[in-house]
Amino acid sequence: MANYKGFQNDEDWLSFRANYFTASEIYKLLSDPKDKTESLSVGAKSYVLECVAEMLAPSEPQFYNSAMERGNEVEPRVAERIAKELGKTVNDDDFIYTSVGERIFFYNDEYDLGSTPDVIILNNMICEVKCPKSKTHLKYLMIKSLDDFFSVSKSESPSSKDSLKKYYGQMQLNMFLTETDKCLFVSFDDRYYNPLNHYHTVEIPRDEAYIKKLLEKANHGKEYKYSILNKLDAKQ
């Protein structure tokens, strides 16, 4: 049974989620350490330290750039498009757009994992919505299958902010938390001249092998997190 809570405001949502490794950042835990005697990489440990800081102090102010502002503006229209393509409406009981009304947070206390998927189709699937720059949307338009998704992912720069490897981890964790078997990866850009290029989707199936590794890394991350907290408690 999936665990979830609803929040009426962002302040309470942010406070609750600070206790969990979240889907948008989970890829940071998955990198393999250069030292094979270690269970977590240097980058993974840095992420855990960030998480501990968020538990113990107010979050840093969030700065919004033009791309983020556009995403917030366009995403509601994308949710309506998803509903239409699926033969639904955003008002249907089984169609949940998590940015309207209560903000729903799914969580797992065994591994300290949590996330808020963009769209949830109850008992069926989730949707991950991206409203990227036009050149990034073009890259996504080329993806027609899961094999294409992996192929494009391998060609990306490791420093890419729109990394498909990052999004793959995000989708897999969201599927684990919501107990669903598929995720619709949705890219939208209505600035293209041809309307046929505005909306593009690829279905991503649940990857049990990937989730197994994710849970192993999350368990190591949780252990490291509480070792830090215990050291702080010992100073009290």
C-alpha positions as a LaTeX table, in Angstrom:
\begin{tabular}{lrrr}
\hline
Residue & $x$ (\AA) & $y$ (\AA) & $z$ (\AA) \\
\hline
Met1 & 0.00 & 0.00 & 0.00 \\
Ala2 & 1.49 & 3.32 & $-1.09$ \\
Asn3 & 1.90 & 5.95 & 1.62 \\
Tyr4 & 0.97 & 9.54 & 0.87 \\
Lys5 & $-0.01$ & 12.81 & 2.51 \\
Gly6 & $-1.77$ & 15.88 & 1.17 \\
Phe7 & $-0.60$ & 19.43 & 1.95 \\
Gln8 & $-2.56$ & 22.64 & 1.60 \\
Asn9 & 0.49 & 24.88 & 1.29 \\
Asp10 & 4.05 & 24.64 & 0.01 \\
Glu11 & 5.58 & 25.47 & 3.39 \\
Asp12 & 4.19 & 22.31 & 5.03 \\
Trp13 & 4.99 & 20.25 & 1.93 \\
Leu14 & 8.61 & 21.42 & 1.89 \\
Ser15 & 8.99 & 20.82 & 5.62 \\
Phe16 & 7.73 & 17.23 & 5.36 \\
Arg17 & 9.71 & 16.34 & 2.24 \\
Ala18 & 12.97 & 17.56 & 3.83 \\
Asn19 & 13.14 & 14.19 & 5.65 \\
Tyr20 & 13.32 & 12.21 & 2.41 \\
Phe21 & 15.57 & 11.61 & $-0.59$ \\
Thr22 & 13.43 & 12.90 & $-3.44$ \\
Ala23 & 12.91 & 11.63 & $-6.98$ \\
Ser24 & 14.25 & 14.74 & $-8.70$ \\
Glu25 & 17.61 & 14.31 & $-6.95$ \\
Ile26 & 17.81 & 10.53 & $-6.46$ \\
Tyr27 & 20.25 & 10.14 & $-9.36$ \\
Lys28 & 22.89 & 11.72 & $-7.10$ \\
Leu29 & 22.82 & 8.63 & $-4.88$ \\
Leu30 & 23.26 & 6.21 & $-7.75$ \\
Ser31 & 26.78 & 7.04 & $-8.90$ \\
Asp32 & 29.31 & 4.31 & $-8.16$ \\
Pro33 & 32.19 & 5.24 & $-5.82$ \\
Lys34 & 35.74 & 5.19 & $-7.19$ \\
Asp35 & 36.83 & 3.55 & $-3.95$ \\
Lys36 & 35.22 & 0.09 & $-4.14$ \\
Thr37 & 35.40 & $-0.28$ & $-0.36$ \\
Glu38 & 32.88 & 2.57 & $-0.05$ \\
Ser39 & 29.13 & 2.15 & $-0.49$ \\
Leu40 & 28.52 & 5.76 & $-1.56$ \\
Ser41 & 30.38 & 8.03 & $-3.96$ \\
Val42 & 31.69 & 11.46 & $-2.98$ \\
Gly43 & 28.81 & 13.04 & $-4.89$ \\
Ala44 & 26.26 & 10.83 & $-3.14$ \\
Lys45 & 27.65 & 11.80 & 0.27 \\
Ser46 & 27.47 & 15.46 & $-0.68$ \\
Tyr47 & 23.80 & 15.01 & $-1.56$ \\
Val48 & 23.13 & 13.32 & 1.80 \\
Leu49 & 24.79 & 16.28 & 3.56 \\
Glu50 & 22.49 & 18.64 & 1.65 \\
Cys51 & 19.50 & 16.60 & 2.80 \\
Val52 & 20.63 & 16.72 & 6.44 \\
Ala53 & 21.07 & 20.49 & 6.23 \\
Glu54 & 17.50 & 20.83 & 4.93 \\
Met55 & 16.27 & 18.82 & 7.90 \\
Leu56 & 18.07 & 21.05 & 10.39 \\
Ala57 & 17.72 & 24.53 & 8.89 \\
Pro58 & 15.31 & 26.47 & 6.67 \\
Ser59 & 15.60 & 25.77 & 2.96 \\
Glu60 & 17.64 & 28.12 & 0.83 \\
Pro61 & 15.51 & 30.66 & $-1.09$ \\
Gln62 & 14.43 & 29.28 & $-4.46$ \\
Phe63 & 15.44 & 31.34 & $-7.46$ \\
Tyr64 & 13.36 & 31.04 & $-10.59$ \\
Asn65 & 14.76 & 31.54 & $-14.07$ \\
Ser66 & 12.76 & 32.11 & $-17.23$ \\
Ala67 & 12.65 & 28.39 & $-18.07$ \\
Met68 & 11.19 & 27.52 & $-14.65$ \\
Glu69 & 8.65 & 30.32 & $-14.90$ \\
Arg70 & 7.58 & 29.10 & $-18.32$ \\
Gly71 & 7.21 & 25.56 & $-16.97$ \\
Asn72 & 4.92 & 26.77 & $-14.17$ \\
Glu73 & 2.87 & 28.73 & $-16.70$ \\
Val74 & 2.56 & 26.00 & $-19.33$ \\
Glu75 & 2.28 & 22.85 & $-17.22$ \\
Pro76 & $-1.48$ & 23.21 & $-16.44$ \\
Arg77 & $-2.18$ & 23.22 & $-20.17$ \\
Val78 & $-0.05$ & 20.12 & $-20.57$ \\
Ala79 & $-2.08$ & 18.37 & $-17.87$ \\
Glu80 & $-5.25$ & 19.19 & $-19.82$ \\
Arg81 & $-3.66$ & 17.82 & $-22.99$ \\
Ile82 & $-2.64$ & 14.60 & $-21.24$ \\
Ala83 & $-6.19$ & 14.13 & $-19.96$ \\
Lys84 & $-7.62$ & 14.75 & $-23.43$ \\
Glu85 & $-5.23$ & 12.29 & $-25.09$ \\
Leu86 & $-6.22$ & 9.66 & $-22.53$ \\
Gly87 & $-9.93$ & 10.27 & $-23.04$ \\
Lys88 & $-10.29$ & 11.96 & $-19.66$ \\
Thr89 & $-10.64$ & 15.41 & $-18.12$ \\
Val90 & $-8.60$ & 16.97 & $-15.34$ \\
Asn91 & $-11.75$ & 16.84 & $-13.19$ \\
Asp92 & $-12.08$ & 13.05 & $-13.34$ \\
Asp93 & $-11.72$ & 11.33 & $-9.96$ \\
Asp94 & $-8.93$ & 9.07 & $-11.24$ \\
Phe95 & $-6.92$ & 11.92 & $-12.83$ \\
Ile96 & $-4.77$ & 13.76 & $-10.28$ \\
Tyr97 & $-2.77$ & 16.80 & $-11.30$ \\
Thr98 & $-0.66$ & 17.33 & $-8.20$ \\
Ser99 & $-0.17$ & 21.10 & $-8.62$ \\
Val100 & $-3.89$ & 21.79 & $-8.10$ \\
Gly101 & $-5.57$ & 21.65 & $-4.70$ \\
Glu102 & $-3.63$ & 19.57 & $-2.21$ \\
Arg103 & 0.00 & 18.87 & $-3.05$ \\
Ile104 & 0.31 & 15.11 & $-2.68$ \\
Phe105 & 3.56 & 13.62 & $-1.43$ \\
Phe106 & 4.26 & 9.88 & $-1.68$ \\
Tyr107 & 6.83 & 8.50 & 0.73 \\
Asn108 & 8.53 & 5.35 & 1.99 \\
Asp109 & 9.95 & 5.40 & 5.52 \\
Glu110 & 11.96 & 2.19 & 5.16 \\
Tyr111 & 14.34 & 3.87 & 2.69 \\
Asp112 & 13.52 & 7.56 & 3.41 \\
Leu113 & 12.32 & 8.10 & $-0.16$ \\
Gly114 & 9.64 & 10.52 & $-1.30$ \\
Ser115 & 8.26 & 12.41 & $-4.26$ \\
Thr116 & 5.36 & 14.28 & $-5.83$ \\
Pro117 & 4.69 & 12.96 & $-9.37$ \\
Asp118 & 3.33 & 15.51 & $-11.86$ \\
Val119 & 0.22 & 13.55 & $-12.82$ \\
Ile120 & $-1.23$ & 10.34 & $-11.39$ \\
Ile121 & $-3.72$ & 8.13 & $-13.20$ \\
Leu122 & $-5.03$ & 6.04 & $-10.31$ \\
Asn123 & $-4.34$ & 2.30 & $-10.50$ \\
Asn124 & $-2.72$ & 2.75 & $-13.90$ \\
Met125 & 0.28 & 5.03 & $-14.37$ \\
Ile126 & 2.01 & 8.32 & $-13.62$ \\
Cys127 & 3.16 & 11.10 & $-15.94$ \\
Glu128 & 6.39 & 13.09 & $-15.84$ \\
Val129 & 5.96 & 16.48 & $-17.55$ \\
Lys130 & 8.80 & 18.50 & $-19.07$ \\
Cys131 & 8.43 & 21.92 & $-20.71$ \\
Pro132 & 12.02 & 22.35 & $-21.94$ \\
Lys133 & 13.85 & 24.74 & $-24.21$ \\
Ser134 & 13.05 & 24.22 & $-27.89$ \\
Lys135 & 16.43 & 22.63 & $-28.65$ \\
Thr136 & 15.91 & 20.16 & $-25.80$ \\
His137 & 12.37 & 19.43 & $-26.93$ \\
Leu138 & 13.79 & 18.63 & $-30.37$ \\
Lys139 & 16.03 & 16.01 & $-28.74$ \\
Tyr140 & 12.99 & 14.50 & $-27.06$ \\
Leu141 & 10.99 & 14.51 & $-30.30$ \\
Met142 & 13.56 & 12.08 & $-31.68$ \\
Ile143 & 12.73 & 9.54 & $-28.96$ \\
Lys144 & 10.15 & 7.05 & $-30.21$ \\
Ser145 & 10.88 & 4.07 & $-27.96$ \\
Leu146 & 12.62 & 2.99 & $-24.77$ \\
Asp147 & 15.69 & 2.03 & $-26.82$ \\
Asp148 & 15.75 & 5.55 & $-28.26$ \\
Phe149 & 15.49 & 6.96 & $-24.74$ \\
Phe150 & 18.60 & 5.04 & $-23.65$ \\
Ser151 & 20.44 & 5.86 & $-26.88$ \\
Val152 & 19.88 & 9.61 & $-26.50$ \\
Ser153 & 20.72 & 9.36 & $-22.81$ \\
Lys154 & 24.13 & 7.85 & $-23.57$ \\
Ser155 & 24.93 & 10.72 & $-25.97$ \\
Glu156 & 24.27 & 13.43 & $-23.38$ \\
Ser157 & 26.88 & 15.47 & $-21.58$ \\
Pro158 & 27.28 & 14.36 & $-17.94$ \\
Ser159 & 26.67 & 17.97 & $-16.86$ \\
Ser160 & 23.40 & 18.31 & $-18.77$ \\
Lys161 & 20.68 & 19.96 & $-16.67$ \\
Asp162 & 18.04 & 18.11 & $-18.71$ \\
Ser163 & 19.73 & 14.74 & $-18.30$ \\
Leu164 & 17.57 & 11.78 & $-19.29$ \\
Lys165 & 19.53 & 9.66 & $-16.81$ \\
Lys166 & 18.28 & 12.01 & $-14.09$ \\
Tyr167 & 14.71 & 11.79 & $-15.37$ \\
Tyr168 & 14.90 & 8.00 & $-15.64$ \\
Gly169 & 15.72 & 7.77 & $-11.94$ \\
Gln170 & 12.95 & 10.22 & $-11.17$ \\
Met171 & 10.38 & 8.15 & $-13.06$ \\
Gln172 & 11.50 & 4.83 & $-11.59$ \\
Leu173 & 11.33 & 6.12 & $-8.03$ \\
Asn174 & 7.91 & 7.63 & $-8.70$ \\
Met175 & 6.67 & 4.29 & $-10.02$ \\
Phe176 & 8.04 & 2.53 & $-6.94$ \\
Leu177 & 6.38 & 4.99 & $-4.56$ \\
Thr178 & 3.01 & 4.98 & $-6.35$ \\
Glu179 & 3.05 & 1.22 & $-7.01$ \\
Thr180 & 2.52 & 1.72 & $-10.74$ \\
Asp181 & 4.06 & $-0.14$ & $-13.68$ \\
Lys182 & 4.50 & 2.61 & $-16.27$ \\
Cys183 & 5.23 & 6.29 & $-16.65$ \\
Leu184 & 4.34 & 8.57 & $-19.53$ \\
Phe185 & 7.29 & 10.85 & $-20.24$ \\
Val186 & 5.75 & 14.02 & $-21.67$ \\
Ser187 & 7.60 & 16.84 & $-23.42$ \\
Phe188 & 5.72 & 19.97 & $-24.49$ \\
Asp189 & 6.74 & 23.07 & $-26.43$ \\
Asp190 & 4.01 & 25.07 & $-28.19$ \\
Arg191 & 6.55 & 27.52 & $-29.63$ \\
Tyr192 & 7.15 & 25.17 & $-32.57$ \\
Tyr193 & 5.52 & 26.39 & $-35.79$ \\
Asn194 & 3.94 & 23.02 & $-36.52$ \\
Pro195 & 1.34 & 22.08 & $-33.86$ \\
Leu196 & 2.12 & 18.41 & $-34.48$ \\
Asn197 & 5.46 & 18.99 & $-32.77$ \\
His198 & 4.02 & 20.60 & $-29.64$ \\
Tyr199 & 3.22 & 17.44 & $-27.65$ \\
His200 & 5.33 & 14.30 & $-27.52$ \\
Thr201 & 5.19 & 11.25 & $-25.25$ \\
Val202 & 7.15 & 8.07 & $-24.63$ \\
Glu203 & 5.99 & 5.29 & $-22.34$ \\
Ile204 & 8.64 & 4.18 & $-19.83$ \\
Pro205 & 8.07 & 0.80 & $-18.12$ \\
Arg206 & 8.96 & $-0.05$ & $-14.55$ \\
Asp207 & 12.55 & $-1.31$ & $-14.26$ \\
Glu208 & 12.84 & $-3.70$ & $-11.32$ \\
Ala209 & 16.62 & $-4.14$ & $-11.64$ \\
Tyr210 & 17.13 & $-0.36$ & $-11.55$ \\
Ile211 & 14.76 & 0.01 & $-8.59$ \\
Lys212 & 16.65 & $-2.71$ & $-6.70$ \\
Lys213 & 19.90 & $-0.77$ & $-7.08$ \\
Leu214 & 18.11 & 2.47 & $-6.19$ \\
Leu215 & 16.82 & 0.96 & $-2.94$ \\
Glu216 & 20.26 & $-0.41$ & $-2.05$ \\
Lys217 & 21.82 & 3.04 & $-2.53$ \\
Ala218 & 18.98 & 4.69 & $-0.62$ \\
Asn219 & 19.56 & 2.32 & 2.28 \\
His220 & 23.26 & 3.25 & 2.35 \\
Gly221 & 22.28 & 6.92 & 2.09 \\
Lys222 & 19.90 & 6.58 & 5.02 \\
Glu223 & 22.60 & 4.91 & 7.13 \\
Tyr224 & 25.04 & 7.72 & 6.31 \\
Lys225 & 22.39 & 10.35 & 7.06 \\
Tyr226 & 21.69 & 8.97 & 10.51 \\
Ser227 & 25.38 & 8.55 & 11.28 \\
Ile228 & 25.68 & 12.32 & 10.77 \\
Leu229 & 22.60 & 13.06 & 12.88 \\
Asn230 & 23.86 & 10.77 & 15.66 \\
Lys231 & 27.20 & 12.60 & 15.72 \\
Leu232 & 25.36 & 15.89 & 16.12 \\
Asp233 & 23.18 & 14.46 & 18.89 \\
Ala234 & 26.30 & 13.26 & 20.71 \\
Lys235 & 27.45 & 16.89 & 20.95 \\
Gln236 & 24.28 & 17.97 & 22.72 \\
\hline
\end{tabular}
